[in-house]
Amino acid sequence: MPELYEWSAIQDLGWDTLFLGNGASIAICDRFAYSSLYEYAEREGLINDELRQIFAYLGTRDFEMILRLLWHTYLINSILGINEERTQNAYKSLREALIRTVRDIHCDYSMLEDTLKRCANFAKNFHTIVSLNYDLTLYWIMMLGNDYLGNWFKDCFTISENVSNEFVGLYFRDDWEILREPYRAEGSTLVFYPHGNMILAINRFGEEIKLKLEENDFSSLRDKVLRCWETGKVIPLFVSEGTTEQKERSIRRSVYLSTVYHEVLPNLGKNIVIFGWSFSDNDIHILRAILQNFSLKKLAISVYDENNFESFSSEVQRKINQVKQKISNNEEIKILFFRAQSNGCWTQADLLY
């Protein structure tokens, strides 16, 4: 049986990267435990028969993929003067289903502020943060951290003059590595989203942007993002669900996601902390990309148990065995398991200020 550490016992081992899975968002707010946007929309009667047929025909439950296809079809029909309403109606129905679903599931900032400040204090100790989550919790963490630390957290999106004026936004820098140099802060942490995020979008010219919003009003950020979607000028850039093959196809369609997948994930440093990731089969492409890093030496993996480890449950042991099996071909990597509820870790860290 492997040893299960408290975070305090391993926190000083020189960790380079913090990798966040859905469990990291659930630890902040348990409403994020509803992992399938499609299932929620279906349950609430937001998916009509026509949309259901489209999802089934394309063999996916990824909102972003279907939205993008319907959106571009509608735009092309309009340009060609093809007068038909079914595509437009299907696009609007799916857009409204996604907006309603995210609005229902996504937590309010006012519920989370102190918890987010704790996470920010934990997150600032890493050179890189990678998040698989579509929600705004990490973006709020960055904003809170920068409000106190200066320009510490950077997602590598900046203003560019060589783009269209279709929608005001920030653009991903090709030379993102240069942003590791501290600027107006004592340190820096770069943040990446391999499956996209609510704050990211695509305009009708195919340009991938970060929505430029008034960042000092944390509490209204979620609703401002949803209002941007409602305008129809942009569609969200995030991979909501699907098999690992479907997610890889979505990644290949995106310049930003491809860059993160091919340049960032294989270069996350020697020592990585993984918090709240289940290593599910539909994310195996992410694990493959991380394991391409031949300098990788240590993985610290959080383990959560609802019994709070009063006893070492068989379910926890099963999870540990599953993870070790998926990384078994890399015997040089040392794997450490730690309690997700440890003092000083993620939501259990001290308040940033």
C-alpha positions as CSV (number, residue, x, y, z in Angstrom):
1,M,0.0,0.0,0.0
2,P,1.5,3.4,-1.0
3,E,2.1,6.1,1.6
4,L,-0.4,8.9,1.7
5,Y,1.2,12.2,2.5
6,E,0.0,15.4,4.1
7,W,0.8,18.3,1.8
8,S,3.1,19.9,4.4
9,A,5.4,16.8,4.1
10,I,6.0,17.3,0.4
11,Q,5.4,21.0,-0.3
12,D,9.1,21.9,-0.3
13,L,10.2,19.4,-2.9
14,G,10.5,22.0,-5.7
15,W,7.3,21.8,-7.6
16,D,7.2,23.5,-11.0
17,T,3.6,23.1,-12.2
18,L,0.1,22.9,-10.7
19,F,-2.3,20.8,-12.9
20,L,-6.0,21.2,-12.1
21,G,-8.8,18.8,-12.9
22,N,-12.5,19.1,-12.3
23,G,-12.0,18.1,-8.6
24,A,-10.2,21.4,-8.1
25,S,-13.4,23.3,-9.1
26,I,-15.6,21.0,-7.0
27,A,-13.4,21.7,-4.0
28,I,-14.2,25.4,-4.4
29,C,-17.9,24.9,-5.1
30,D,-19.7,21.5,-5.2
31,R,-22.1,22.7,-7.9
32,F,-19.3,22.0,-10.3
33,A,-19.7,18.3,-9.6
34,Y,-22.2,18.3,-12.5
35,S,-19.5,17.3,-15.0
36,S,-21.7,16.9,-18.1
37,L,-23.3,20.1,-19.5
38,Y,-25.1,18.1,-22.1
39,E,-26.8,15.8,-19.5
40,Y,-27.9,18.8,-17.5
41,A,-29.3,20.5,-20.6
42,E,-31.1,17.3,-21.6
43,R,-32.5,16.8,-18.1
44,E,-33.9,20.4,-18.0
45,G,-35.6,19.9,-21.4
46,L,-33.2,22.4,-23.2
47,I,-32.3,20.0,-26.0
48,N,-35.0,19.6,-28.6
49,D,-35.4,16.7,-31.0
50,E,-33.7,18.5,-33.9
51,L,-30.6,19.3,-31.7
52,R,-30.6,15.8,-30.3
53,Q,-30.4,14.4,-33.9
54,I,-27.5,16.7,-34.7
55,F,-25.5,15.6,-31.6
56,A,-26.3,12.0,-32.4
57,Y,-25.3,12.2,-36.1
58,L,-22.0,13.8,-35.3
59,G,-21.4,11.4,-32.4
60,T,-20.5,14.0,-29.8
61,R,-21.8,15.9,-26.8
62,D,-19.5,18.8,-27.2
63,F,-21.5,22.1,-27.3
64,E,-18.6,24.1,-28.7
65,M,-18.2,21.9,-31.7
66,I,-21.9,21.9,-32.7
67,L,-22.3,25.6,-32.0
68,R,-19.3,26.4,-34.2
69,L,-20.7,24.2,-37.1
70,L,-24.2,25.7,-36.9
71,W,-22.8,29.3,-36.5
72,H,-20.6,29.1,-39.6
73,T,-23.3,27.4,-41.6
74,Y,-25.7,30.2,-40.7
75,L,-23.1,32.9,-41.6
76,I,-22.3,31.3,-45.0
77,N,-26.0,30.9,-45.8
78,S,-26.5,34.6,-45.1
79,I,-23.5,35.6,-47.3
80,L,-24.8,33.5,-50.1
81,G,-28.3,34.8,-49.8
82,I,-29.7,31.4,-48.9
83,N,-33.0,32.2,-47.1
84,E,-33.6,29.5,-44.6
85,E,-34.4,29.6,-40.9
86,R,-33.8,26.1,-39.6
87,T,-30.0,26.5,-39.2
88,Q,-30.4,29.9,-37.5
89,N,-33.1,28.5,-35.2
90,A,-31.0,25.5,-34.3
91,Y,-28.0,27.7,-33.6
92,K,-30.0,30.0,-31.4
93,S,-31.6,27.2,-29.5
94,L,-28.3,25.5,-28.7
95,R,-26.7,28.8,-27.7
96,E,-29.6,29.5,-25.3
97,A,-29.3,26.0,-24.0
98,L,-25.6,26.4,-23.2
99,I,-26.1,29.9,-21.7
100,R,-29.0,28.6,-19.5
101,T,-27.0,25.5,-18.4
102,V,-23.8,27.5,-17.5
103,R,-25.9,30.1,-15.7
104,D,-27.6,27.4,-13.6
105,I,-24.5,25.4,-12.8
106,H,-21.8,28.1,-12.4
107,C,-21.3,29.4,-8.9
108,D,-21.6,33.1,-8.0
109,Y,-18.4,34.9,-7.0
110,S,-20.0,36.2,-3.8
111,M,-20.1,32.6,-2.5
112,L,-16.5,32.0,-3.1
113,E,-14.3,35.0,-2.4
114,D,-12.4,33.8,0.7
115,T,-11.9,30.3,-0.8
116,L,-10.5,31.8,-4.0
117,K,-8.1,33.9,-2.0
118,R,-6.8,30.7,-0.3
119,C,-6.4,29.1,-3.7
120,A,-4.5,32.2,-5.0
121,N,-2.1,31.9,-2.1
122,F,-1.4,28.3,-3.0
123,A,-1.3,28.9,-6.8
124,K,1.4,31.6,-6.6
125,N,4.0,29.0,-5.6
126,F,4.1,27.5,-9.1
127,H,5.8,28.6,-12.3
128,T,2.9,27.2,-14.4
129,I,-0.7,26.4,-13.9
130,V,-2.7,24.2,-16.3
131,S,-6.5,23.8,-15.9
132,L,-8.8,21.5,-17.7
133,N,-11.9,23.3,-16.4
134,Y,-14.2,25.5,-18.4
135,D,-15.4,27.6,-15.4
136,L,-14.2,31.0,-14.2
137,T,-12.7,29.9,-10.8
138,L,-9.1,30.0,-12.0
139,Y,-9.6,33.3,-13.7
140,W,-11.1,34.8,-10.5
141,I,-8.0,33.4,-8.7
142,M,-5.7,35.2,-11.1
143,M,-7.6,38.4,-10.8
144,L,-7.5,38.3,-7.0
145,G,-3.9,37.4,-7.0
146,N,-2.9,40.2,-9.3
147,D,-5.0,42.6,-7.2
148,Y,-2.6,41.9,-4.3
149,L,0.7,40.7,-5.9
150,G,0.9,42.9,-9.1
151,N,1.2,41.4,-12.5
152,W,2.0,37.9,-11.2
153,F,-0.5,35.6,-13.0
154,K,-0.5,35.8,-16.8
155,D,-2.5,33.8,-19.3
156,C,-0.4,35.1,-22.2
157,F,-3.3,37.0,-23.9
158,T,-2.4,40.6,-24.7
159,I,-3.6,43.5,-26.9
160,S,-2.7,43.2,-30.6
161,E,-3.1,45.8,-33.4
162,N,-2.9,43.3,-36.2
163,V,-6.4,41.9,-35.9
164,S,-10.0,42.7,-36.9
165,N,-12.2,45.1,-34.9
166,E,-15.1,42.6,-35.0
167,F,-15.0,42.2,-31.2
168,V,-12.8,43.8,-28.6
169,G,-10.5,41.1,-27.2
170,L,-7.0,40.1,-26.2
171,Y,-4.9,37.8,-28.3
172,F,-2.6,34.9,-27.4
173,R,1.1,35.7,-27.8
174,D,3.2,33.4,-30.0
175,D,6.3,34.4,-27.8
176,W,4.5,33.5,-24.6
177,E,7.7,32.2,-23.0
178,I,9.0,35.7,-22.6
179,L,6.2,36.4,-20.2
180,R,7.9,34.2,-17.6
181,E,10.1,37.2,-16.8
182,P,8.6,39.0,-13.8
183,Y,7.1,42.4,-14.7
184,R,5.6,44.7,-12.0
185,A,5.7,41.8,-9.6
186,E,8.2,39.8,-7.6
187,G,7.5,36.6,-9.5
188,S,5.3,35.1,-12.3
189,T,3.0,32.2,-12.9
190,L,1.8,31.4,-16.5
191,V,-1.7,30.0,-16.9
192,F,-3.0,27.7,-19.7
193,Y,-6.3,26.0,-20.6
194,P,-5.7,22.9,-22.8
195,H,-9.5,22.5,-23.2
196,G,-10.3,26.2,-23.4
197,N,-12.3,28.2,-21.0
198,M,-15.4,30.4,-20.7
199,I,-13.3,33.5,-20.9
200,L,-12.0,32.5,-24.3
201,A,-14.0,32.9,-27.5
202,I,-13.9,32.7,-31.3
203,N,-15.2,35.6,-33.5
204,R,-16.8,35.2,-36.9
205,F,-13.4,35.6,-38.6
206,G,-12.1,32.6,-36.7
207,E,-9.8,34.7,-34.5
208,E,-9.4,33.2,-31.0
209,I,-9.6,35.9,-28.3
210,K,-9.9,36.3,-24.6
211,L,-12.9,38.4,-23.9
212,K,-11.9,41.9,-22.7
213,L,-14.1,42.9,-19.8
214,E,-14.0,45.2,-16.9
215,E,-11.9,43.1,-14.6
216,N,-12.4,45.1,-11.4
217,D,-16.0,43.9,-11.1
218,F,-15.4,40.3,-10.1
219,S,-19.0,39.6,-9.2
220,S,-20.5,40.3,-12.6
221,L,-17.9,38.5,-14.7
222,R,-19.9,35.4,-15.3
223,D,-23.0,37.3,-16.5
224,K,-20.8,39.6,-18.7
225,V,-19.3,36.5,-20.4
226,L,-22.8,35.0,-21.0
227,R,-24.0,38.4,-22.4
228,C,-21.1,38.3,-24.9
229,W,-22.3,34.8,-26.1
230,E,-25.8,36.2,-26.4
231,T,-24.7,38.9,-28.9
232,G,-24.0,36.1,-31.4
233,K,-20.7,37.9,-32.3
234,V,-18.6,35.2,-30.6
235,I,-18.9,31.6,-29.6
236,P,-17.1,30.1,-26.6
237,L,-13.8,28.3,-27.0
238,F,-13.9,25.3,-24.7
239,V,-14.1,21.5,-25.2
240,S,-17.0,20.6,-22.9
241,E,-17.0,16.8,-23.3
242,G,-16.4,13.8,-25.6
243,T,-14.1,10.9,-26.0
244,T,-10.3,11.5,-26.1
245,E,-10.3,11.2,-29.9
246,Q,-13.1,13.8,-30.2
247,K,-11.3,16.2,-27.8
248,E,-8.1,15.8,-29.8
249,R,-9.9,16.7,-33.0
250,S,-11.3,19.8,-31.3
251,I,-7.8,20.7,-30.1
252,R,-6.4,20.4,-33.7
253,R,-9.0,22.9,-34.9
254,S,-7.7,25.6,-32.6
255,V,-4.4,27.4,-32.8
256,Y,-4.4,28.2,-29.1
257,L,-5.4,24.7,-27.9
258,S,-2.9,23.2,-30.3
259,T,-0.1,25.4,-29.0
260,V,-0.9,24.5,-25.4
261,Y,-1.1,20.8,-26.3
262,H,2.1,20.6,-28.3
263,E,4.3,23.3,-26.7
264,V,3.2,23.7,-23.1
265,L,2.1,20.2,-21.8
266,P,5.3,18.4,-22.8
267,N,7.3,21.1,-21.0
268,L,5.9,21.5,-17.6
269,G,9.1,21.0,-15.7
270,K,10.6,18.2,-13.6
271,N,8.0,18.1,-10.8
272,I,4.2,18.4,-11.3
273,V,1.4,18.6,-8.7
274,I,-1.9,17.2,-10.0
275,F,-5.0,18.3,-8.1
276,G,-8.5,17.0,-8.7
277,W,-7.9,15.1,-11.9
278,S,-9.4,11.6,-12.2
279,F,-7.1,10.4,-15.1
280,S,-10.3,9.4,-17.0
281,D,-10.0,7.6,-20.3
282,N,-11.5,10.6,-22.2
283,D,-8.5,12.7,-21.1
284,I,-5.8,10.2,-21.9
285,H,-4.5,12.5,-24.7
286,I,-3.6,15.0,-22.0
287,L,-1.7,12.4,-20.0
288,R,0.2,11.3,-23.2
289,A,1.2,14.9,-23.9
290,I,2.5,15.4,-20.3
291,L,4.5,12.2,-20.4
292,Q,6.3,13.3,-23.5
293,N,8.4,15.4,-21.1
294,F,11.5,13.3,-20.7
295,S,12.8,15.6,-17.9
296,L,9.7,14.7,-15.7
297,K,10.9,13.3,-12.4
298,K,8.1,13.6,-9.8
299,L,4.3,13.6,-9.8
300,A,2.3,14.5,-6.7
301,I,-1.3,13.4,-7.1
302,S,-4.1,14.4,-4.8
303,V,-6.5,11.8,-3.5
304,Y,-9.9,12.6,-2.1
305,D,-12.0,10.4,0.1
306,E,-15.3,11.4,1.5
307,N,-14.5,9.5,4.7
308,N,-11.6,12.0,5.1
309,F,-9.2,9.0,5.4
310,E,-10.4,7.8,8.8
311,S,-9.8,4.5,7.1
312,F,-7.9,3.8,3.9
313,S,-10.9,2.9,1.8
314,S,-10.9,0.3,-1.0
315,E,-12.2,3.1,-3.4
316,V,-9.1,5.2,-2.6
317,Q,-6.9,2.2,-3.2
318,R,-8.6,1.5,-6.5
319,K,-8.0,5.1,-7.7
320,I,-4.4,4.9,-6.7
321,N,-3.9,1.6,-8.6
322,Q,-5.6,3.0,-11.6
323,V,-3.3,6.0,-11.8
324,K,-0.2,4.0,-11.2
325,Q,-1.2,1.6,-14.0
326,K,-1.6,4.4,-16.5
327,I,1.8,5.8,-15.7
328,S,3.4,2.3,-15.3
329,N,5.6,2.6,-18.4
330,N,7.5,5.5,-16.9
331,E,9.4,3.8,-14.1
332,E,11.8,6.8,-13.7
333,I,8.9,9.0,-12.5
334,K,8.4,9.0,-8.8
335,I,4.7,9.2,-7.8
336,L,3.6,10.6,-4.5
337,F,0.0,10.6,-3.3
338,F,-1.3,13.3,-0.9
339,R,-4.5,14.1,0.9
340,A,-6.6,16.6,-1.1
341,Q,-7.9,18.0,2.2
342,S,-4.5,18.6,3.6
343,N,-3.8,21.8,5.5
344,G,-2.1,24.4,3.3
345,C,-3.3,22.8,0.1
346,W,-5.6,24.6,-2.4
347,T,-8.7,25.6,-0.6
348,Q,-7.1,24.8,2.7
349,A,-4.2,27.3,2.3
350,D,-4.0,30.6,4.2
351,L,-5.8,33.6,2.9
352,L,-3.8,35.6,0.4
353,Y,-4.7,38.9,2.2
